[in-house]
Amino acid sequence: MAEKGPESPGDVTLDNAVKQWLEFDKNSKTAECVREMVKAGNIAELQKCFSARMEFGTAGLRAAMGPGVSRMNDLTIIQTTQGFCRYLEQCFEDLKTRGVVIGFDAREHTASGASSKRFASLAAAVFISRGVPVHLFSVFTPTPYVPFTVSHLNLCAGIMVTASHNPKQDNGYKVYWENGAQIISPHDKGISSAIEENLEPWAESWDTEAALQSALLKDPYQDIHREYMQSIQQHCCYRELNKSSEVKIVHTSVHGVGHVFVQDAFKAFDLRPPYAVEEQKDPDPDFPTVVYPNPEEGAGVLNLSFALADREGATVVLANDPDADRLAIAEKQPSGEWKVFSGNELGALLGWWMFQCWKQKQGEQYKSLVKDVYMLASTVSSKILRAIALKEGFHFEETLTGFKWMGNRACQLLEQGKTVLFAFEEAIGYMCSPAVLDKDGVSAAAIAGEMISYLTSKNISLSQQLEAIYNEYGYHITSNSYFICHNQDTIRQLFERLRNYDGENTYPKDCQGFAITAVRDLTTGHDSSQPDNKAILPTSKSSQMITFTFANGGVATMRTSGTEPKIKYYTELCAAPGNSDVTQLNSELNSLVDAIIQNFFQPEKNNLIARQESS
């Protein structure tokens, strides 16, 4: 290269990667940043940027914005989209007739000149250069609008540029298939291979100005916004009650895109508009009022919402994450404290509500129709829906972790003529309408608003209704957390030790007095609860996941995160209906969690960092 190259031994590959980057990159900010690193001989930083290309998986891409093949930037967006476009050309003969949709959130990164809108425009330019029609939203939208558009317009695929609730420096590239669900294998591998084969930018890929003037480009926003709101209205059960309801609700979009859309969703349900947290209602890529823009963090993200609720006399807070595909809810208790519901507790409430509304709409017919009704949850989520299904007569299925699995399974069931009422994952993700085969925090907010309105009319709080659900179907007490681990060898050692606990290919039979009755290992495909010891759910050797079932009704899953350096654990104690000694159940679950940490994590504990609780 023209500039002084890397000088460390073995840097020929790095040198070539930097050379190629400077040949391909037309973004002056990222190109100049790389030249400065080369000039300064900053090998460590160059290696961070160029040592490994972002891996395209079933969740697409997610990484920090900045220069290099390991970051989100103009060039990697073009390369990714070129590969995706080529792959779609191989899969769909009618790609140039049906087209794709592209949406984006409000993220920006001044240092590299990056923004979600810029990335979306570049992706559009790539497709248009190949004669593919593109439905590019003219303004930011919630993530659910992309899968909705794919299904509604019968498109071949969809792209959403978002990093959801990740820190402000990150961005992402999320992909949907023609069925409106996130891609699953083998599409991820096919797209990844096609990206590697199409790294050199095509001549027109940089020309966003020409693309934005093209006849192939359409803005679907007005039509899709209207159609989406009409679609979710079918899930409104108590319109007259909603019109007269005086219930006060606060909503925050946490500096993301959700404000406008949740306001309109409440109008679609004839609900009184929620109070908006002024400091957080407009998109701001710096997320100035929160450390992490993730409502899952609880009170630290919701303090401004609590303050507004106290001023206005509201007792319930709704919160979306920045791309509005998740929903958190908190309720003020008689003590004056705020309770932030866990994702599993909201799953219980919303699942109960969706079934009650469905029953009411069907009338007496529901008894003959219920056998074709389904609810889904990820395998690490609460089994409360299973308990409700057993008593009420509908079907419950669990899937692998992630809405890509629930969305695709829901699609299969719908194609078989089944009714899919609800799906959820414990990470505050809810699918309350089959119009969006992914988690959707906008429709969930409106449906939750109606549930709150209905319960208030009966003088019942959310907390009281949750208690009633547990009393009827059995308490399901959960405790989830994680350890941070940056050492892959440590992670492998931990899980391999569990697989060879008392000799080769043996799993623990006991955990400090808690008898283990079944073990399912979705890394190897072992499941001791099946007659042939083979797991029913799909397995993946690239990720670690073991589930232990205990004699006392406890279930514990340990798994690695696909996007973060974490070993997560999920525990639940399921009690039979009638056992309402919550103190005793909590004590027993806490003892089980302590035993798991001491027994299953202890030998590797020195290389793990315990979860940092949010303030």
Disulfide bonds with the S-S distance in Angstrom:
none
